[in-house]
Amino acid sequence: MSGPESLFKRPRSMRRGAGLTFLFAGVLAAGAATGSFGSEPHKSAESPPRSTPVAQDVSEAAAEAMADGKSPTDAAREAVSRSGDRWGKVYDEKEYEKFEQALDGEYTGVGLWTRRDGAGRIEVAAVQHDGPAARAGIAEGDRLRSIDGHRLDGRSPAEVVRLLRGGDDAGPGSEVTLGLQRGKRTWDSTLERATLEKQTVSVRDFGDGTRLVKVTSFTKGSGAEVGKAVTSAPAGHGILLDLRGNSGGLVAEAVDAASAFLDGGLVATYDVRGEQRALHAIRGGQTSRPLVVLVDGGTMSAAELLAGALQDRGRAVVVGSRTFGKGSVQMPTRLPDGSVAELTVGHYRTPSGRSVDGRGITPDLNAGEDAEARARTVLSGLGPPS
């Protein structure tokens, strides 16, 4: 049982395996080694939602194309483009399978992330513990010179991601050859892609009594990991919740994360085809531990919902720059050839009734490159948890 009707009654009835999502904008692809995330499919709700005119148009275009021996996916994409739905998108069946896997907290890859250095060269930013790259001895700071013979200097991060991912047949067990450099040493390493767990929540403690909890996206289990990070923080430590660059994900996970800081109550309201519904936190969160939330222009969707809820409820000081402004609800329509059209059906609002879509969340304190330092200063002024 899934869909918005079954998911967002009261918090204890939420089912972690099936969450209404914000549609990802694709920016995760630039920082991950395996590809971008998309929306989770929704199985049949107890009461199937009414179809929208756009959904009907897209479905009819796909059915007509199939009857004429043409591509239903291409026809659906044209229909979505004509609809004016800014966030509408059509995924082919294989793309959607990868998105499902990503939202399950898994991905197919070699377990490394990349960044571009000041000279425009690609280097390894991080290596996942016990992944293929780690087992091959690849380390953070190694220069990534080529992938399957394709030189990387001057390529965009998204191009590097696509090469690391490989084609549609590049599943677990497929090989990719990396050209690497460490100091003066150069070598090639052939790795087998594997199914790996995505690490979306990381924790770092500072000597000044701050625990930094970084959340890169909301996949299954992310909310619980935030909760663990908060409850296990040493006595006297405030929390710096870093949502910068977080493109969103599963709304239920963002609500779970909010529950770590709230003692129940409203997290957000939303409408689906005009019907108003609400999301509530689970009771029992830590309400006295000092909290500062870091955001920027890459903070989107479910991450904006979380930041807005903590701000509106007076639970956190928000520091950084205005967030992206993606606050619309997408739901899927399965097409005759197995492809999926994600179409906008509603919008979210923060507890005070603010619309996120097109507006974003305005921080309480604007900060740029020094945002983390300023956030830690603010956090120190909030006092120790009581």
N, C-alpha and C positions, 0 to 999 in steps of 0.2 A: 504494500500500500504506500503510495507516495503522492507527489503533487502538493500544492500549497494547502489544500483542504486538510489533508491528513498530517502534514508536517507542523503547522504553526497554530495549533490550538494552545495548550498550556505546555510549558517546557518539559515536563516529565513525560509527555507523550511523544516528544520528538524522537525520530528514528535516525540514528547516525548514518545509516546506509543510503538514505535517499533524501537529498536536500534540494530545495529550490535554490537556484544559484543566481548570482549576478554573472552576466556574460563577460568573460575575460576580453580585454582589448588587444591581446597578443603581445603586450610588451614583455611578458615573462620570457618569451622566446629569446630575447636579446641577452638574458643573463644565465640561462640554463644550458646545460650541455646536451640536452636531448630534445627539446622542442617546447612549444607553447601549450598552455592549458586552455581548455574551453569549458563549456557548461556540462553539468551532469545530466543524463537523460532522466526523464520523469516517467515512471510507470503509471499504470492506470490509477486514478484517484477513485475514492468511493463514489463521488459524483463527478463524472467527467465535466471539465469546464466547457462553457460555450465557446464555439469557434468564432474567431473574429473575421471580419471581411478580408483582412490581409491574409490570414491563414487559409481561408477558402480560396482566395485568388491563387496563392502559391500552390496549394494542393491541386487545384484544377489545372494550372499550367503544367505541373509535373505529370498529371495523368494524361493530359492531351499529348504531351511530348512522347510519353511512352507508347501511346496508341499509334502515333505517327512514326515510331521507330527512331525517335530522337532521344537525346539525353535528358531525363527528368531533372537531374541535378543542375544542368545548365539552364534549363527553362525556369526552375525555381529561383536560381540566382538572379536571373533577369527580372522575375516578378518581385523579388525582394528589393532589388535596386530601384524599380519603379515606384515601390510603395512609400519611399521616403522614410522608412524605419532606419534610423541612424545606426542602431545596434543590431539590426537583423542580419543574420548570416546563415549560409547553407554549408553544411559540412558533408563531404562524401562519407561513406560508411567506415572506411579505414581511418579517416581523420577523427571521426567521432569515437571510435574504439580507443584511439590514443588519448583523447580527452577524458574518457571514462577512467582509463588507467591512471592518468595524472591526478584526477580528483580522488582516486582511491589512495593517494599518497605513494604511488609507484610510478616508475618511468623506466624506459629501456635506454640504456646508454652505457658509458664506461666509467661514470662516477667522477667527472671533473667539471669545473667551471672555469671560464676564461674571462680575461679583462684585457683592455688595450693599454699599453704603457705610453709614456709621453712621446715616444718616437713613432707611435702608430703600430707597433708590433704587438702580436697576440701572445700573452703569457698565461700560465695556469694560475688562477686565483685561489682555488681550493680543490682539495682531493677528498672524495668520500672514503671514509674508513672502510677497509676490506672490500672495496670495489675493484674492478679490473685494473683501473689506472693505478691505484695504490699498490696492488699486488705486483704490478710491473715496475714499481720503484719510481713512478713519476711523482714529483713533489711540487708544492707551491713555489712559484717563482721561475719554474722551468719555462723556457720559451717554446711555444708551439709554432713550428715553422711551416708545416704542411699537414694536410689530411688527405690520405689516398692520392698523394702526388700533387694535390692542388696547393700552390703557394698561398699563404695567408696574409702576408703584409699588405696593408691597404684595404683588406676586406672588412665589411661591417660585421658587428657581432652577430646579427641575424644570419648572415651568410655562413659564418663559422658554425652556428648552431645547425643549419641545414646540412652541412657537410658531416658534422658529427653524428647527426641522426641517420643519414643515409636515405635511401628511397623507401618506398612503401614495403619492400620485402626485407628491410634491414631490422629484423626482430632479434630477440635473444638468440645468441649463438652466431650471429653474423659478425664478420670481421671488419675492422677498420685499422688502417695503418697510419700512425702519427709520426711525423718528423719532429724531433725535439732537439733542444740545445740547452746545456747547462755549463755556463762559463765558456771554455773553448771546446768542450766536448760536444759532438753532434752524434745522434743515433736515430734509428727507426725502431718503433715498437708496434707490433701487430697485436691488437687486443680483440677479444670477443665481447660484443655487447651483451649485457645481462639485465634482468629485471631487478631493479634496486628500489629501496625505500627512499622517498624524498624526505630530506631533513628540512622542515619548514620552520622549526622553532629552535633557537639557540640561546644560550644563557652565558652571561659573563658578569663576574663580580668585581667591583672596584674597592679599593681600600678606604674610600670615603663613605662607605655605607650605602652604595648604590648597586642594585642588581639590574643589569640591562637584559631585557627579554626582547629579542629580535624575532619578528614573525614575517616571513617572506611571502607567504600565501596561506589561504585557508583550505587545506585539504582534510580528508578524514583523519580525525585524531588531533588536529592542531589545537582545537579549543581545550581538550584535556591536557595537552602538553603545556599550554599557558597556565592552566590551573595548577599543575604540578610545580611549575617554576615559581609561582607566587607563594604557594603554601610551604615550599621548602626553602624559601629565602631566609637567611639568618635574621635573628631578632635584631631590630634596629635598622634594617635595610629598607630603603624605599625602592619603588619599582619605576624604571624607565622603560616604557613599552614603545618599542621602535617599530612603527608601521610604514616607514619611508620605503618607497618602491614596491609596496605590497599591492598587487593588482586585484586582490579580492579572492573569490572562490565560493565555497559553500557557506551560505548564510547561517545555517544551523551551527557551524563551527565558530563563526564570529559571535553568535549569541552565547555559546558555551564559554568563549573567552571573556565576554562581558560578565558572565556569572561568577568569574573568579574575583571580581571587584565589587559586585553589587549584591545586596541582600534581597533578591527578587525585584519585581517591578518592570516597568516598560523599557524595552530596548529600541523598538521602532514600530511604526505602523506602515501598512502598505495596502495598495488596492490591486485587485486582479479583476480587470474588466468591470470596474466600478464598484465591486464589493470590497468593503473595508475589513481589514484583519489586523492582528497585532502579534508582536513577538515579545515574550517576557523572559527575563533572566530567572534562573533557578536560585532559590534562597540559599544563604549560607556563605556568600563570598566575603572576602576580607575588605571591609569597608573603612578601616582606619589606617591601613598602611599607605603612606604618601605615594602618589602616583602622578607621573608626568607622561604624556603621550607625544611622541615625535611623528610628524607628518610632513609630506612634501607633495609636489605635483604628480608624483608617481603613486600616491596613495589613492586607491580606487575602490569603488564598489563595496564589498563586504567590509573592507578595512575602513572606509569612510563611515559606514553604518556604525561600526564599533567606536571610532573616535567621536562621532557626533553624539552617541548615546552617553559616553562617559563625560563629555563636555556638558551636555544638557542636564544631566543628573547631578552636576556639581561634584563629580567624583574625581576629575582629573583636570590638570592644567595642560592645554594643548599648545605645543611649541613647534615652530617650523614655518612652512609656507602653505598657501592655500592648496587644498587637495584637488584632484582632477575633476570631480563632478559627474560621476557615473552612478546614478541612483535609480535606474529603471530595472524592471523585472522582465526576464525573458523566459518563455516556455517553449518546448520543442513540438514540432509536428513531424512525424515520421512520414517519409515520402515513398512512393511505390518501389523505387529501386534500392531502398535501405538507407538513403541519405536522410539527413535531418535538417530541418529549417528551425532556427531559433528566432523567435519573434517577440517583440515587446508587447506586454499585456498590462503593465501597470508601473507604479512608481513607489519608492520608499520615502518615508519622512522620519526625522529624528523625534525623540519623545516630546519636544516642544512644538512639533509641527513643521519644522523647517524642511523644505525640499532640498535634496542633495543634487538632483540631476541638473546639470548645467550651471550649478552654483558652487558646489564643493563645500568643504568645511573651512571656515576662516579660523586660524589659530588664535589663541589668547595672546600669544607673544610671537611676533614675526622674527624669524632668524634664518640665516642662510647657511654658509659653510661652517659657521660656528655653532650650529643648532645643538649638537650634542653637548658641547661645553656649557652652553646657556641653559639647556634643559637640566643638566646636573646641578647647576647653581640654583635654579628654581626649586629643584627637588630638595636640596639641602635646607632651603628656607621653609619648607613645609613641616619640618619637625619629624621626630621619630614616631613610628606607629605606637599607638597606645594599647 
